[in-house]
Amino acid sequence: MGDCATQETMRFETESALALEVAFDGGRITSDGGLLWLSEVDSEMGLCEAVSECVAEWRTRKGRHSLASLVKQRVFQIACGYDDQNDSDTLREDPLLKLSCGSLPESGQDLASQPTICRMENAATRSSCRRMAEVLLEVYLREREKDGAPQRVLLDFDATDDPAHGDQEGSYYHGYYREHIYHPLLVFDGESGHLICALLRAGNTHASNSSVAILKRIVSRLRERWPEVHIELRADAGFAVPDIYDYCEREGITYTIALITNDRLLEMAEELLEEAKESYQGTGRKTRLFSEGTYQAASWEKRRRVVYKAEVMEQGTNRRFLLTTRSDEPKDLYEFYARRGERELDKGLQAPHKSGSPQLPQVHSQPVQAAVARGGLLAYGHFEKEAHRKRSSSDAARQPTPSSDQDRWQGQGTNDEGTPASGVGASGTRFVARSFGSIRRRS
């Protein structure tokens, strides 16, 4: 057997009647087979094509690459896990990525390099961001009604972290996440999994900032499209602020929102906790009990329904509280709330890496939508101002870390008494058009 590096094939004898032959003439290969699926999904939705019509043309002469090709290249790269713009310099020659972007794998021209991708993203304006966000919403509406107008839409609001590294405009240290971040707001359809909206915000922005404004715009479009639809909101304790409760109640929107624990709430659940402890001591098994009551914070005009859980297990005790206008039994209500967060942005971005031949139901469009959002389709402007409300960049660093008795999302500086805790307020940062992708690139 000679030097394998100079041989086109190698032959190995086996114990069976068949020999094993290894060939080295595979040519150019790719490790991102999911691109075929992404390209098919995008073709069905027409998302990248629609987005490209919103991208500002910054070039003064005819470019080598069309805007549609540039948008597809950036979106598909992000969806496959290549957030860094510098990856374009290598992936521009990838045969499958080229094919997905409309260029022949071998004879077609290579895709755009990193500088071109960077210029495209930095050419974004407030107007183009708004238009792209409207495209994302319109695609959601069209996909959601394929089987007829829905009777109910469940909106999952979620504030998440997008880590930043270096001295980037608008990034701040956040006490809960314990790192420098941007703090984007995401809105999903809690039933179909579609991404409806993404708003990039400064790292020192409170979780609920701009949520009412975004909710109003989404509700307006939903009711314009589907006048009879029932709208429901589900959110973690970062959104436990009276402005949201009041708006939902005025508009007839059902809501379920977690509350941060305080002494009065803990006192409400004390009897249930003692009952759970007795059960645990008798059985030695984890015990979860549920109940409900009414509660009124000092800033509220009326009492509201609170469902709570008392849990005892080997690791200790755990009490959680939910504010709701639903009429479900306490256990059913808590399980309904616990299903939130199943359609997160990062989970959607992992889907293209899966093997097999997936079908294409509505939910499978989410990776493309999520990649579009990460690529810069940031709803209604970014780093929005709120008049007359400012705070220093150090506020977020002082936000408390939640105890083990608090919800994972409760350490974001909100309390249900309506008085802003440390870190609550608008960022006061001027608008800057910047994408999630370019944040990563500047690491």
C-alpha positions in Angstrom: 0.0 0.0 0.0 1.6 3.3 -1.1 1.4 6.8 0.2 -2.4 7.5 0.7 -1.9 11.1 -0.1 -0.9 10.3 -3.7 -3.6 7.6 -4.3 -7.0 8.3 -5.7 -8.5 5.1 -4.0 -7.5 2.7 -1.3 -8.8 -0.9 -1.0 -9.2 -2.9 2.2 -10.0 -6.6 2.4 -12.8 -7.5 4.8 -14.2 -10.7 6.4 -17.2 -10.5 4.1 -17.3 -11.1 0.4 -17.2 -7.4 -0.3 -14.0 -5.3 -0.1 -14.0 -1.8 1.3 -12.8 0.9 -1.1 -12.0 4.4 0.0 -11.9 7.3 -2.5 -10.3 10.7 -2.1 -11.9 12.3 -5.1 -14.8 13.9 -3.3 -14.0 17.3 -4.5 -15.3 20.4 -2.7 -17.5 19.5 0.2 -19.6 21.4 2.8 -20.5 20.6 6.4 -23.7 22.7 6.4 -26.2 20.5 4.7 -29.0 22.3 6.5 -28.6 25.1 4.0 -30.8 23.2 1.6 -33.6 23.2 4.1 -33.1 26.9 5.0 -33.1 27.9 1.3 -36.3 26.0 0.7 -38.0 27.6 3.7 -36.9 31.0 2.7 -38.1 30.5 -0.9 -41.5 29.5 0.4 -41.8 32.6 2.7 -40.0 35.1 0.4 -38.5 36.6 3.6 -35.0 37.5 2.4 -36.3 38.8 -0.9 -38.7 41.1 1.0 -36.0 42.2 3.4 -33.6 43.1 0.6 -36.1 45.6 -0.6 -35.8 47.4 2.7 -32.0 47.5 2.8 -30.5 50.9 2.1 -28.4 50.9 -1.1 -25.1 52.5 0.0 -23.2 51.9 -3.2 -22.8 54.7 -5.7 -22.1 52.3 -8.5 -23.6 49.0 -9.5 -22.3 46.4 -7.1 -21.0 42.9 -7.9 -23.5 41.4 -5.5 -27.2 42.1 -5.4 -28.8 43.2 -2.2 -30.9 40.0 -2.2 -27.7 37.9 -2.4 -26.1 39.9 0.4 -29.1 39.5 2.7 -29.3 35.8 2.0 -25.6 35.3 2.6 -25.7 37.0 5.9 -29.0 35.4 7.1 -27.9 31.9 6.1 -24.5 32.3 7.7 -26.1 33.4 11.0 -28.7 30.6 10.8 -25.8 28.1 10.5 -24.0 29.5 13.5 -21.5 31.8 11.8 -22.3 35.0 13.5 -18.9 36.6 12.9 -18.7 38.7 9.8 -15.1 37.6 9.3 -16.5 34.1 8.5 -17.6 35.5 5.2 -14.1 35.6 3.9 -14.0 31.8 4.1 -17.6 30.9 3.5 -17.9 33.0 0.4 -16.4 30.0 -1.5 -18.6 27.4 0.2 -20.4 25.6 -2.7 -23.7 25.0 -0.9 -23.8 28.5 0.5 -23.2 29.9 -3.0 -25.9 27.7 -4.4 -28.4 28.9 -1.7 -27.6 32.5 -2.6 -28.2 32.0 -6.3 -24.6 31.4 -7.5 -23.3 28.3 -9.2 -21.2 26.2 -6.8 -18.1 25.9 -9.1 -18.3 28.3 -12.0 -20.3 31.0 -10.2 -18.6 34.1 -8.7 -17.8 33.9 -5.0 -20.0 35.6 -2.5 -19.3 38.9 -0.7 -16.3 39.3 1.6 -16.4 40.7 5.2 -16.0 44.4 4.3 -19.0 44.3 2.0 -21.2 42.6 4.6 -20.0 45.1 7.2 -20.9 48.1 4.9 -24.3 46.6 4.3 -25.1 46.4 8.0 -23.7 49.8 8.8 -25.8 51.3 6.0 -28.9 50.6 8.1 -31.1 53.5 9.0 -34.0 53.9 11.5 -36.4 53.8 8.5 -34.9 50.6 7.1 -35.0 48.9 10.5 -38.7 49.8 10.9 -39.5 48.6 7.4 -37.7 45.3 7.9 -39.5 44.8 11.2 -42.8 45.3 9.5 -41.8 42.7 6.9 -41.0 40.3 9.7 -44.5 40.9 11.2 -46.2 40.6 7.8 -44.5 37.3 7.2 -45.7 36.1 10.6 -49.3 37.2 9.8 -49.3 35.4 6.5 -47.8 32.2 7.8 -50.1 32.1 10.8 -53.2 32.4 8.8 -52.4 29.6 6.3 -54.9 27.3 8.0 -57.4 30.1 8.5 -57.6 33.1 10.8 -56.6 32.1 14.3 -59.1 32.4 17.1 -56.4 33.0 19.7 -52.9 34.4 19.6 -50.5 33.9 22.6 -47.8 36.5 22.8 -44.6 35.4 24.7 -42.5 38.4 25.7 -38.9 37.7 26.6 -35.9 39.9 27.4 -32.7 38.0 26.8 -29.0 38.8 26.8 -26.7 39.2 23.9 -23.1 39.2 25.3 -20.8 41.9 24.1 -17.0 42.1 24.3 -15.0 45.2 24.2 -16.0 48.9 24.3 -19.1 48.7 22.1 -21.7 51.5 22.0 -24.7 50.7 24.1 -23.3 47.7 25.8 -23.2 47.7 29.6 -22.4 45.4 32.5 -25.6 43.7 33.8 -25.7 42.6 37.4 -28.0 39.6 36.7 -26.2 38.2 33.7 -22.8 39.1 35.2 -21.4 40.3 31.9 -21.5 43.1 29.4 -24.5 42.7 27.2 -27.1 44.1 24.9 -30.6 43.5 26.2 -32.9 42.7 23.3 -36.6 42.3 23.6 -38.1 39.3 21.7 -41.8 38.5 21.0 -42.8 35.0 20.0 -46.1 33.4 19.1 -46.4 31.0 22.1 -48.3 28.4 20.1 -46.8 28.3 16.6 -43.3 29.4 17.7 -43.0 32.1 15.1 -40.7 35.1 16.0 -42.9 38.2 15.7 -40.6 41.0 16.8 -37.1 41.7 17.9 -35.9 45.0 19.4 -32.3 45.6 20.2 -31.8 47.6 23.4 -28.8 48.9 25.4 -27.4 46.6 28.0 -28.6 48.8 30.9 -32.2 48.8 29.7 -34.8 47.3 32.0 -36.5 44.2 30.8 -39.9 45.8 30.4 -38.6 49.0 28.6 -40.6 49.7 25.4 -42.7 46.6 26.0 -46.0 48.5 26.1 -45.2 50.4 22.9 -44.3 47.1 21.1 -47.4 45.4 22.5 -49.7 48.3 21.2 -48.3 48.0 17.7 -48.6 44.2 17.6 -52.1 44.3 19.0 -53.2 46.9 16.5 -51.9 44.8 13.5 -53.4 41.6 14.9 -56.9 43.1 15.3 -56.7 44.9 12.0 -56.0 41.5 10.3 -58.1 39.3 12.5 -60.9 41.4 14.2 -62.3 38.5 16.2 -58.9 37.2 17.6 -58.4 36.8 21.3 -55.0 38.0 22.4 -53.1 36.7 25.4 -49.8 37.8 27.0 -47.4 35.6 28.9 -44.2 37.0 30.4 -41.6 36.5 33.1 -41.1 38.8 36.1 -39.1 41.3 34.2 -42.4 42.5 32.8 -44.2 42.7 36.1 -45.0 46.4 35.9 -48.4 48.2 36.3 -48.3 49.8 32.9 -48.6 46.4 31.3 -51.4 45.2 33.6 -53.4 48.4 33.0 -53.0 48.3 29.2 -54.0 44.7 29.0 -57.0 45.2 31.2 -58.2 48.2 29.2 -57.8 46.3 25.9 -59.3 43.0 27.0 -56.0 41.1 26.8 -55.7 38.1 29.1 -52.3 38.0 30.8 -50.1 35.7 33.0 -47.0 37.4 34.4 -44.6 36.2 37.1 -44.0 38.3 40.2 -40.9 38.8 42.2 -41.3 37.5 45.7 -41.6 39.9 48.6 -42.5 39.6 52.3 -46.2 39.9 51.7 -46.3 37.3 49.0 -44.2 34.9 51.0 -46.5 35.4 54.0 -49.5 34.5 51.7 -47.8 31.2 50.7 -46.5 30.3 54.2 -49.4 28.0 55.1 -49.1 26.2 51.8 -45.4 25.8 52.3 -45.8 24.2 55.7 -48.3 21.7 54.2 -45.8 20.9 51.5 -43.1 20.3 54.1 -45.3 17.9 56.1 -46.0 15.9 52.9 -42.3 15.8 52.0 -41.3 14.6 55.4 -43.9 11.8 55.3 -43.1 10.6 51.7 -39.5 11.7 51.1 -40.5 12.7 47.7 -40.6 16.1 46.1 -43.9 17.9 46.8 -45.5 20.6 44.8 -48.7 22.3 46.0 -50.7 25.1 44.4 -53.1 27.7 45.6 -54.4 31.2 44.9 -55.3 34.5 46.6 -55.7 38.1 45.8 -53.0 40.8 46.2 -52.8 44.5 45.8 -49.5 46.3 45.7 -49.3 49.9 47.0 -49.3 51.4 43.6 -52.2 49.4 42.3 -55.8 50.7 42.2 -57.4 47.2 42.8 -56.7 43.7 44.0 -55.7 41.1 41.4 -55.6 37.3 41.3 -52.3 35.7 42.3 -51.6 32.0 41.8 -48.7 30.5 43.7 -46.7 27.3 44.1 -45.0 25.9 47.2 -42.4 23.2 46.5 -40.3 21.2 48.8 -37.5 19.0 47.6 -34.0 17.7 48.6 -32.4 20.9 47.5 -34.7 23.1 49.6 -37.9 25.0 49.3 -39.2 27.1 46.4 -42.1 29.5 46.1 -43.3 31.1 42.9 -46.0 33.7 42.2 -48.0 34.5 39.1 -50.3 37.4 38.4 -53.1 36.5 36.0 -56.5 37.2 34.6 -57.0 33.6 33.5 -59.6 31.5 35.3 -57.7 28.2 35.2 -57.2 26.1 38.3 -53.9 27.0 40.1 -52.0 23.9 39.0 -53.1 24.2 35.4 -52.3 27.9 35.3 -48.8 27.3 36.6 -48.2 24.6 34.0 -49.4 26.9 31.3 -46.9 29.5 32.4 -44.1 27.0 32.6 -44.4 26.2 28.9 -43.2 29.7 28.1 -39.7 30.1 26.7 -39.8 26.9 24.6 -39.3 29.0 21.4 -36.2 30.8 22.2 -34.0 32.5 19.6 -30.9 30.4 20.1 -32.9 27.2 20.0 -34.3 28.2 16.7 -30.9 28.9 15.3 -29.7 25.4 16.1 -32.4 23.7 14.0 -30.5 23.9 10.6 -27.7 21.7 12.1 -30.1 18.8 12.5 -29.8 15.9 10.0 -32.6 14.1 8.3 -35.3 15.3 5.9 -37.6 17.5 8.0 -41.1 18.4 6.8 -41.9 22.1 6.5 -44.7 23.0 8.9 -45.1 26.6 9.9 -42.9 26.3 13.0 -39.9 25.3 10.9 -39.7 28.8 9.5 -38.5 30.0 12.8 -34.7 29.5 12.2 -34.9 31.8 9.2 -36.9 34.4 11.1 -34.6 34.2 14.0 -31.5 34.6 11.8 -33.2 37.6 10.1 -33.7 39.2 13.6 -30.1 38.5 14.6 -29.0 40.0 11.3 -30.5 43.4 12.1 -34.2 43.4 11.7 -34.8 45.3 15.0 -38.3 46.4 15.5 -39.3 50.1 15.5 -35.8 51.5 16.0 -33.1 50.5 18.3 -31.9 52.0 21.6 -35.2 53.9 21.7 -35.4 57.1 23.8 -38.0 57.6 26.5 -38.6 61.3 27.2 -37.6 62.6 30.6 -36.3 59.3 31.8 -32.5 58.8 32.1 -30.2 56.8 34.3 -26.5 56.2 34.6 -24.8 53.3 33.0 -23.8 51.9 36.3 -27.4 51.3 37.4 -27.7 47.9 35.7 -24.5 46.7 37.5 -26.3 47.2 40.8 -29.2 45.0 40.0 -29.7 42.3 42.5 -28.9 38.7 41.9 -32.0 36.6 42.5 -32.1 34.1 45.4 -32.9 30.5 44.9 -36.5 31.3 45.9 -36.9 33.6 42.9 -37.7 32.9 39.3 -34.8 32.7 37.0 -35.9 35.9 35.3 -36.7 37.8 38.5 -33.3 39.4 39.1 -33.9 42.2 36.6 -34.6 45.0 39.0 -38.4 45.0 39.0 -40.7 44.8 42.0 -44.4 44.4 42.0 -45.0 47.3 44.3 -44.7 49.6 41.3 -41.7 51.5 42.6 -38.7 51.3 40.3 -35.9 49.2 41.8 -32.3 49.8 41.1 -31.7 49.8 37.3 -35.2 50.6 36.3 -35.6 53.2 33.6 -34.9 54.0 30.0 -31.4 53.9 28.6 -31.6 57.4 27.3 -29.3 56.2 24.5 -29.6 57.7 21.1 -30.7 55.6 18.2 -27.9 53.6 16.5 -28.6 51.2 13.7 -26.6 48.0 14.6 -27.3 44.3 14.2 -26.8 41.4 16.5 -24.3 40.1 13.9 -22.2 43.2 14.0 -22.2 43.0 17.8 -20.6 39.6 17.7 -18.1 40.7 15.0 -16.7 43.4 17.2 -15.6 40.9 19.8 
